[in-house]
């Protein structure tokens, strides 16, 4: 008889992807439809066509759904409205919108080269929950939050219910797909664990450094994906150095103190707005806006990361008590609210450079990051 294999403490998290609920699939299909430029229609509400990606070149509409930040640019929102830049605003034009006239309204990067032509007026939204859902789906899809409303000649639409988004965002649908040994520069004995959910298009990973069997709370870092910083060595942020420093800190902790560490690599580029929109924000930063104002000018949140998914990842690898490497108190609060015990916040501050000094100052002054 072969030797019995002891189950890994995290193996209870592996389950069939077919268990994920159908509302989540509808929402995932809606995200896919928006990325492909197809219209979506909401039960009890309108059909909306994403302006940025629309493939129906002949589509027209007399109304558009845009963000409060864009409405403020058009002088259609007062200061109180503009305080929620991601909130939806319904506008009507003097003439029907086609894609040629809708795209400059959607994209603030075109403001200097495409003077906006009115008149426009804001209208009351009788389907506010649906409007908010549409804006959030645009963020998840990584496109500009702007839609033609009930357009003509838009083509067949994908149907969904506004509440489907709740199922799509449910971190509990996450499960472990596979795991493998992965020697890395910081530690030759590291292990990588991959997570997936049909309620989401992203695939997250955790890198385990050290012996996970110990009783000590691990040193944990939540690191959101940053292609420009992690891979290309961008000097506009501190993401790459933070990633490298965290891995070496975990390796040192494991070798000297007999502990272990876990780096959760979250596929949430640009603090949750996606790579393309992050680069759009970079372009606005080149015009003088800071990181917060650039995101808001795009009509997107300056913080849209899903930290509960990190809590679920920790549960699946078998740990709910951690030491967290971060300068962001919001991460501590989010994990605590999701049931994770954070016994210590470990400082993770690195020197600035001439290219990211303003970025780090904005994180400190406007996003509440700590210096120590």
C-alpha positions in Angstrom: 0.0 0.0 0.0 1.3 3.4 -0.9 2.2 6.0 1.6 -0.8 8.1 2.6 -0.6 11.7 1.4 -1.4 14.3 4.1 -3.8 16.9 2.7 -2.4 20.4 2.5 -4.2 22.8 4.9 -5.3 24.9 2.0 -6.6 22.1 -0.2 -10.1 22.5 1.3 -10.3 25.7 -0.9 -10.1 23.8 -4.2 -13.6 23.4 -5.7 -15.2 23.1 -9.1 -15.6 26.4 -11.0 -19.0 25.2 -12.1 -20.3 26.0 -8.6 -20.2 29.7 -9.2 -23.7 31.2 -9.6 -25.3 32.2 -12.9 -25.8 35.9 -11.9 -22.0 36.1 -11.7 -21.7 34.6 -15.2 -24.1 37.2 -16.6 -22.1 40.0 -15.0 -18.9 38.5 -16.4 -20.4 38.2 -19.8 -21.5 41.9 -19.6 -18.0 42.9 -18.8 -16.8 41.0 -21.8 -19.5 42.6 -23.9 -18.4 46.1 -22.9 -14.8 45.3 -23.7 -15.9 44.1 -27.2 -18.0 47.2 -27.7 -21.4 45.5 -27.6 -24.5 46.9 -25.9 -25.9 45.6 -22.6 -29.5 45.9 -21.5 -30.7 46.0 -17.9 -33.9 44.4 -16.7 -36.2 47.2 -15.8 -33.9 49.8 -17.4 -32.3 51.0 -20.5 -29.8 49.6 -23.0 -26.4 51.2 -22.9 -23.6 51.2 -25.5 -20.0 51.8 -24.3 -18.7 54.8 -26.2 -15.0 54.0 -26.2 -15.3 50.5 -27.6 -18.5 50.6 -29.6 -18.4 48.6 -32.8 -21.8 49.8 -34.0 -20.4 52.7 -36.0 -23.9 54.0 -37.0 -25.3 54.1 -33.5 -27.0 57.3 -32.4 -28.7 58.4 -29.2 -30.2 61.6 -27.7 -28.8 60.8 -24.3 -25.5 59.8 -22.7 -24.5 58.5 -19.3 -21.2 60.0 -18.0 -19.5 60.5 -14.7 -20.0 63.5 -12.5 -16.4 64.5 -13.1 -17.0 64.8 -16.8 -20.3 66.5 -16.2 -18.4 69.1 -14.1 -16.1 69.7 -17.1 -19.2 70.3 -19.2 -20.5 72.7 -16.5 -23.4 70.4 -15.8 -22.7 69.6 -12.2 -22.4 71.8 -9.2 -19.7 71.4 -6.5 -21.8 69.1 -4.4 -22.4 66.8 -7.4 -18.8 66.8 -8.4 -17.7 65.7 -4.9 -18.6 62.1 -6.1 -16.7 62.0 -9.4 -17.6 58.4 -10.1 -21.3 59.0 -9.8 -23.4 58.8 -12.9 -25.0 61.8 -14.7 -27.5 61.5 -17.5 -27.1 64.2 -20.2 -29.1 65.2 -23.3 -27.7 67.0 -26.3 -29.3 69.6 -28.5 -28.7 67.1 -31.4 -28.4 63.3 -31.3 -25.0 61.9 -30.3 -23.1 59.8 -32.8 -19.7 58.2 -32.0 -17.8 61.1 -33.5 -19.5 63.5 -31.1 -19.7 61.1 -28.1 -16.0 60.1 -27.9 -14.7 63.7 -27.1 -17.3 63.9 -24.3 -16.1 60.5 -22.9 -12.4 61.1 -23.0 -10.8 64.1 -21.1 -7.5 63.6 -22.9 -9.2 65.1 -25.9 -10.3 68.3 -24.2 -7.5 70.4 -25.5 -7.9 69.4 -29.1 -11.7 68.9 -29.3 -13.8 71.8 -28.0 -17.0 70.4 -26.7 -20.1 71.4 -28.6 -23.4 71.9 -26.7 -25.9 72.7 -25.6 -26.1 69.9 -23.1 -28.4 69.6 -20.1 -28.5 67.1 -17.2 -31.6 65.1 -16.6 -32.9 63.2 -13.6 -32.1 59.5 -13.6 -35.1 57.2 -12.8 -32.8 54.1 -12.7 -30.0 55.3 -10.5 -29.0 51.9 -9.2 -28.7 50.6 -12.8 -26.7 53.7 -13.8 -24.2 53.1 -10.9 -23.9 49.5 -11.9 -23.1 50.5 -15.5 -20.4 52.8 -14.3 -18.9 50.1 -12.1 -19.0 47.6 -15.0 -17.1 50.0 -17.1 -14.4 50.3 -14.4 -14.1 46.5 -14.2 -13.9 46.3 -18.0 -11.1 48.9 -18.0 -12.9 51.3 -20.3 -14.0 54.9 -20.0 -17.2 55.3 -18.0 -19.4 56.8 -20.8 -22.4 55.2 -22.6 -25.0 56.0 -25.2 -28.4 55.4 -23.7 -31.1 53.4 -25.6 -29.1 53.9 -28.9 -30.5 53.2 -32.3 -28.7 50.7 -34.5 -26.6 49.4 -31.7 -27.0 45.7 -32.4 -28.1 42.8 -30.2 -27.6 43.5 -26.5 -26.5 41.2 -23.7 -29.1 41.1 -20.9 -28.4 41.3 -17.1 -29.9 42.4 -13.8 -28.2 45.2 -11.9 -27.9 42.9 -8.8 -25.8 40.5 -10.9 -22.8 42.7 -10.1 -23.0 41.7 -6.4 -22.5 38.1 -7.4 -19.6 39.0 -9.7 -17.9 40.9 -6.8 -18.3 38.1 -4.3 -14.9 37.1 -3.1 -16.2 33.8 -1.7 -16.4 32.5 -5.2 -12.6 32.4 -5.3 -10.8 29.1 -5.3 -7.4 27.6 -5.5 -6.6 26.2 -9.0 -3.0 25.0 -8.7 0.2 25.4 -6.7 3.9 24.7 -7.5 7.4 25.2 -6.3 8.8 28.5 -7.7 12.5 29.4 -6.8 12.8 33.2 -6.9 15.8 35.5 -6.3 14.7 36.2 -2.7 14.1 32.5 -1.8 14.8 29.3 -3.7 12.2 27.4 -1.6 9.2 29.6 -2.5 5.9 28.2 -3.5 3.3 29.9 -5.8 -0.4 29.4 -5.4 -2.9 30.4 -8.2 -6.5 31.5 -7.5 -9.3 31.9 -10.0 -13.1 32.5 -10.0 -15.6 32.5 -12.8 -17.1 35.5 -11.1 -14.0 37.5 -12.2 -11.6 37.7 -15.1 -8.6 38.2 -12.9 -6.3 35.4 -11.7 -4.4 36.2 -8.5 -1.4 34.5 -7.0 0.2 34.1 -3.6 4.0 33.5 -3.2 4.8 31.6 0.0 8.2 32.0 1.5 9.4 29.9 4.4 7.8 27.0 6.3 4.0 27.6 6.5 3.5 24.9 9.2 4.7 27.2 12.0 2.3 28.8 14.5 3.7 32.3 14.1 1.7 34.9 12.3 3.2 35.3 8.8 4.6 38.5 7.4 2.1 39.4 4.6 2.3 42.0 1.8 -0.7 42.8 -0.5 0.8 43.9 -3.7 -1.4 45.2 -6.5 -0.2 44.5 -10.0 1.8 47.3 -11.7 3.1 46.4 -15.1 5.0 49.7 -15.5 6.7 49.5 -12.1 7.1 45.7 -11.5 8.2 44.8 -15.0 9.4 47.9 -16.8 11.1 49.6 -13.9 9.0 52.8 -14.0 10.3 55.6 -11.8 6.8 57.2 -11.6 5.8 55.0 -8.7 7.5 52.9 -5.9 5.8 49.6 -6.8 8.8 47.7 -8.2 11.1 48.5 -5.3 8.3 47.7 -2.8 7.8 44.3 -4.4 11.5 43.4 -4.3 11.9 44.7 -0.8 8.9 42.8 0.6 10.1 39.5 -0.8 13.6 40.0 0.7 12.1 41.0 4.0 10.0 37.8 4.1 13.1 35.7 3.2 15.1 37.3 6.0 12.2 36.8 8.4 12.0 33.1 7.4 15.7 32.5 7.7 16.5 34.3 10.9 13.3 34.0 12.9 11.9 30.7 11.7 8.7 32.4 10.5 7.2 32.6 7.0 5.8 35.2 4.6 3.1 35.5 2.0 3.1 38.0 -0.9 -0.4 38.3 -2.4 -0.1 39.5 -5.9 -3.5 41.0 -6.8 -4.5 41.6 -10.4 -5.8 45.1 -9.8 -3.7 47.3 -12.0 -3.9 51.0 -11.4 -5.6 50.7 -8.0 -8.4 48.9 -9.7 -9.0 51.0 -12.8 -7.0 48.9 -15.2 -3.8 49.3 -17.3 -5.2 51.5 -20.1 -7.0 53.8 -17.8 -3.9 54.1 -15.6 -1.9 55.1 -18.6 -4.6 57.7 -19.4 -4.2 59.0 -15.9 -0.4 59.2 -16.6 -1.1 61.4 -19.6 -3.3 63.7 -17.5 -0.5 63.8 -14.9 1.8 65.0 -17.7 -0.7 68.0 -18.0 -0.2 68.8 -14.3 -2.8 66.8 -12.4 -1.9 64.6 -9.4 -2.8 60.9 -9.3 -6.1 61.5 -7.4 -7.3 64.3 -9.7 -6.2 62.5 -12.8 -8.3 59.4 -11.9 -11.3 61.6 -11.0 -11.0 63.6 -14.2 -11.4 60.3 -16.0 -14.6 59.8 -13.9 -13.0 56.9 -12.1 -12.3 56.2 -8.4 -8.9 57.0 -7.1 -9.1 53.8 -5.0 -11.1 50.8 -6.4 -9.1 47.8 -5.2 -10.9 44.8 -3.9 -9.2 43.9 -0.6 -11.8 41.3 0.6 -10.4 39.1 -2.2 -7.1 39.2 -0.4 -8.8 38.2 2.8 -10.3 35.2 1.0 -6.9 34.2 -0.4 -5.5 34.2 3.2 -8.4 32.0 4.3 -7.7 29.6 1.5 -4.0 29.2 2.3 -5.0 28.6 5.9 -4.1 31.8 7.8 -6.3 34.4 9.3 -3.8 36.1 11.7 -1.0 38.1 10.1 1.6 40.8 10.3 0.9 43.2 7.5 3.6 45.2 5.6 1.9 48.4 4.5 1.9 52.2 5.0 -1.8 52.3 4.0 -4.2 52.1 7.1 -7.1 51.4 4.7 -5.6 47.9 4.0 -5.5 47.1 7.7 -9.1 48.3 8.1 -10.3 46.3 5.0 -8.7 43.1 6.1 -10.0 43.5 9.6 -13.5 44.1 8.4 -13.2 40.9 6.3 -12.3 38.8 9.3 -8.5 38.8 9.2 -6.6 39.6 12.5 -3.7 42.0 11.9 -1.5 41.8 14.9 1.0 44.4 13.6 1.4 46.9 10.8 5.0 46.7 9.6 6.4 49.9 8.0 7.2 49.5 4.3 8.6 52.9 3.3 11.3 53.4 0.6 13.2 56.5 -0.6 11.6 58.6 -3.3 13.2 59.8 -6.5 12.7 63.0 -8.6 10.0 61.2 -10.7 7.8 59.8 -7.9 8.2 62.4 -5.2 4.9 64.0 -6.0 3.2 60.6 -6.3 4.3 59.6 -2.8 3.4 63.0 -1.4 -0.1 62.6 -2.9 -0.4 59.2 -1.3 0.5 60.7 2.0 -1.5 63.9 1.8 -4.6 62.8 0.0 -4.8 59.0 0.4 -3.8 58.8 4.1 -0.6 56.8 3.8 1.7 56.9 6.7 5.4 57.7 6.8 6.2 55.3 9.6 
